[in-house]
Amino acid sequence: MLLCLAAAPACSGGTAPGAGAPAAAPSGTGAVESSAYWVDPQGEAARQVAAWEAAGRYGEAQVLRRIAERATALWGPGGDPGPEIRRAVKGARAAGRTLVLAAHHIPHRGCGPHAAGGAGSAAAYRSWIKAFADGIGSARALVVLEPGALAHVVDGCTPPEHHAERYRLLSEAVDRLKRNPRTKVYLDAGSPAWIKDPLDLVEPLSRAGLARADGFALNVSDFQPDAAVRAYGAEISRAAGGKHFVVDTSRNGEGPLPGDRSRTLCNPPGRALGRPPTDRTDDPLVDAYLWIKRPGESDGPCRGGPRAGEWWPDYALGLARRARE
């Protein structure tokens, strides 16, 4: 399985809100957003809302607010992640919200044709994660640590000669992030459709420092329904001393696309936004439902999509149109 790091035809026109004037651009604390997590007013969806309103496409802009006015994770950039994280920290502090982040820069992070990416060495990764943690400082933050890193060890994508280094780097990253006074850390543990037996993840999670982390994360960039993910997480939790977990619900509103598994994670059509981000889960093991994958960002050049991680307005609009919440 490849972890990619998101379509309906756009409709033009629509009715202007109010007395013919465009609605205000999302502020990061809009009425739609009611969770504890920070909404980035500079996000791609917010900019798209503003652009569509300026072009008179008010109906589409209103639909896209379902993304723009909800919290999505900031993925720490390669190079020096500090400036972008400090920008987000400043905004989150001003809003009195928790910043959600994803750290995704482990060496040898990819698989097959997507093997490129990540830090060039263990030393480079240690420098990167230090800059990442330093950028957070004393702010309230929740970090999903290295999506795919442990699942790729289990599924055989990551060669055995890199396993010991990966466990060591993940464990060190947990310790460095937890030195921050208000940072919560969740080690990524794949999804039910990726590693079929959840117990296969228990030892890798332990070796990566789960005991010192706040828990683990599931369904990142995937589409598995909430009930299946909760059941899967509960099995891991029982075998891992009762550890809690968070769930990525960014695109699982219609569940996975039936059919060929090799393509369902790459811009599958007909998908929808899932449960909005919240820390009110009504499940004692689930600490939060989060939008870790940023809905509307392409999974890669498949099904007409742009490069992985690039904003794709039509796909974003389709996710938002089909949302049930």
N, C-alpha and C positions, 0 to 999 in steps of 0.2 A: 504494500500500500504506500502511496506517495502522499505526503502531507503538503498541501499547497496553501500558501499564505498570500462573488465572492462568492426569462427575458421576455421582457415583454416589449412590444413596440411602443414608443412614446406617442402620446396624444398631445396635440397642440391646442392652444386656446384655453378657454375656461372663463369663469366669472371672477372679476376682481373682488377682493374682500372689501367690506365696508362700502364707502361711497366712492368706489373706483380707485382708491389708493392702495398701493401694495402693502401687505402686512409687514410688520417689523421683522427683521431677520432674527433668527434664534439668538437668545442672549446667553444660553448655557444654563438658565434656570427657568425655562419655559413651563407652561402649564402641563404639557404632556409628561415631562420628566418629574417624577416624584420619588426617586430612589435616593440612596445615600451617596451616589457616585457622581463625579464631575462630568459635565457635558462640555466638550471643547467647542467654543464658538468659532474656531478657525478650521473646523473639520471640513472635509470635502463635501459632505451632505449639506452643511450650513451654507457653504459657498454656492452650491448648486441651487439651493432654495433662493438665495439672493439673485443669482443670475437669471433664473426662470421668472422670478417676479419682475425683474427689470425688463425682461422680454415680453411681459404680459401673459406668461404661462402660469396663471395663478392657481388653477386647479391642480396641476402637477406639483407645483411648489407646496401646496397644502398637504398633498399625500406624502411627499418626501419629508415633511416635518416629523413623520413617524420614526425616521432615522435621525434627522438633524437635531432633534430635541431630546435625544436619549443618549445615555453614556455608552461610549465604546472605548475599548482599550487602546492605549497608546503603545505601539510597538517600538521599543528603543532602537534608534537607527544604528547602523554600523558606523565605523569610525569613532567619533566621540559622541556618545549619547547624552552627555551632560547638558549642553545648551537647550535641547528640545525638552528634556525632562524638567529642567529648572523653569522653563516657560510654563509648562503644564502645572508644576507645583505652585507657582505663583497664582495661576488662575484658580486652582482647586482650593488653595487657602483662602482666597478672597471670597469664594462662594461657600466656604464652610463644608466642602464635600471631600470624599475620599477619591484619590486618583487611582485608576485601574491601569496597570502596565503589563506588558508581556516582554519578557527577556528571551530573545531568540537569536543567539549568536554563537552557539556551541561549535567547536571545530567538527568537521566532517558531518555537518548536520543533515545533509540531503541524502538522496538515494537515486541510483540509476542516472538518468539524464538530468535530474535535478540535484546532483551531488554537490554542485558548487555552492559557495556561500558559507557564512560563519567565519569565526576567527581563524587566522592562519596557523595558530599554534596555541598550546596551553598557556604560555606566557602572555600572548596577546589577549586571550580570553580573560585571564585574571585581571589584566589592566582594564579591559572593557567593563567587566562586571563591577569593578571598584568604582569606575566613573559613573556607572549606572546607579549604584547604591549611594554614592556621594551626592548625585543630583537629587535624590529623594530627600536625604538628610532626615530632619525630624518631622516631615510632613506625614499625614495619614495616607498610606498607600497600600494597595493590594497588588502583588506581583504574581503572575502566572509564569513559572520558570520553565523555559525551554520546551515549548510544544514539540512533540514528536521525538524528543531525545531518548526517552526510555522505551517507548514503543518500538522505535527502530532497533534498539538493542535486542528486544524480544523477538521481533519478526525477522531478524537476520540481516536487515539492511546495513546496519553499522558493522563493519568487519570486527571479528573477535579481538584483533590486536589493539583496537581503540576502546574496548569496553572498560578496562581498568581506569584509563585516563578520564573517560566520560563520568564514571561514578565519582571519581575524585573531584573533578571540576564542579559537578553538580552539588556535591556535599559542601565544598568550599563556598560555592555561591549562596547556598542556604545560610551558612554561618555568617557570611559577609552582610547579606541583606538583613538578617535578624539582629545584627548589631544596631541597626536603626531602631529607634525606640517605638515607632508606630507603623512599622512595615509588616504586613502579613504576607506569607510566602506559601504558594501552592504549587507543588511539583506536578508537571503534566503527566497524565497516565493514559493518554489515547482515548479510545472510545469502544463501545461494545461491538461495533462492526469491524474494528481493526484487530484487536487481540481478543479472540473469542473467549478464552478462559480468563476471567479477571484475576484468578489466583496466580497466573503467570507473571503478574506485575508486582506482586507483594515483595518478593526478594529484591528486585531491582529498585523499587521505591525505598526500601530499607537501606540498601547500599548507597543510595543517593542522598540520604539524610532526612528521610521522612519524619523520623522521631523528633527532629529539631525544627521541622517546618510546621506550619499551621494546618496543612492538609494537602490534598491533591486536587487536580483539575481534570475534568472530563469533557469530551465532545468538542474540543477546540477545532474550529473550521469544519466540523462535521455536521450532520443533519439528523442524527438519531433522536427520536422523541423522548420527551422528559421522563416518562414512566420507565422506559427501557434503561435510560442512563442512571436513574435513581436506583433501580434494582441492581445494576452492575456495580455502582459505587458502594452500595450497602454490603455487597460481598467482599469487596476490597477492604472496606472499613472493618468488618468483623475479623478479618485475618490480620489486620494491621493495628490492633489495639484501639479501635474505635475512632480512628482519625476521620475528620470531617472532609467535605469536598465542595467544590464549586462546579457549576455546569454552564457551558457555553450554549445559549439559546438563541444566538443571533440569526440563525437561518433554518431553524428546525420546525417552523410552524406547520409545514406539510409533511414533515418526516423526510426520509431519504427517497431519492428517485428509484423506483423499481427497475431492475434490469442489470446490465453489465456493470459490475462493481468497479471495473478498472476506469470507468469514466464518470461515475456518479459524483465524485468529489471535485470535478472540474466544471464549474459553471453549470450545474444541472438546471434545466428549465423547470418552470412551474413551482419553484420553491417559495417560501414565505418567511417573513420575520417571525421569530418565536416570542416566547414570553418576555416582556420588557425587563430590563435590568432591575433587580431589587435584592435587598437582604432580608426580605420578609418571605420566607419560603414555605412555612408550615410543614417543614420536614426537619427533624432535629439533627440530621446528618448533613444537610445541605446548607452551607453558610450563605450562598448567594447564587442567583441566576445572573449571568453576565453576558454582555456582547463582547467576547474576546476577539473573534474574527470580526473585522469591521465590515458590516453589510454594505454591499455595493462595490467593494474592491474585488477585482477579478482574481480568479484562481490560476489563470494562465491563458496562453493563446490556444484555447479550445472553444468550440461552439461559438465562434465569432468574437471571443473576448480579447481584450488587450493583454499585455504582459502581466504576470502575477504581481499583485499589489497595486495595480493602477486602478483608478476610479473609473467606473463604468455606469454612467447615469441611467441608461435604459434598464440594466439589470437591477440596479437599486430601486428604480421605480416599480418594477415588477414585484420585487420582494415586499415593498411597502403596500402596493395595491392589494396583495393577497393576504396581508396580515389580518388576524382576527382580533387583535387587541390594539 
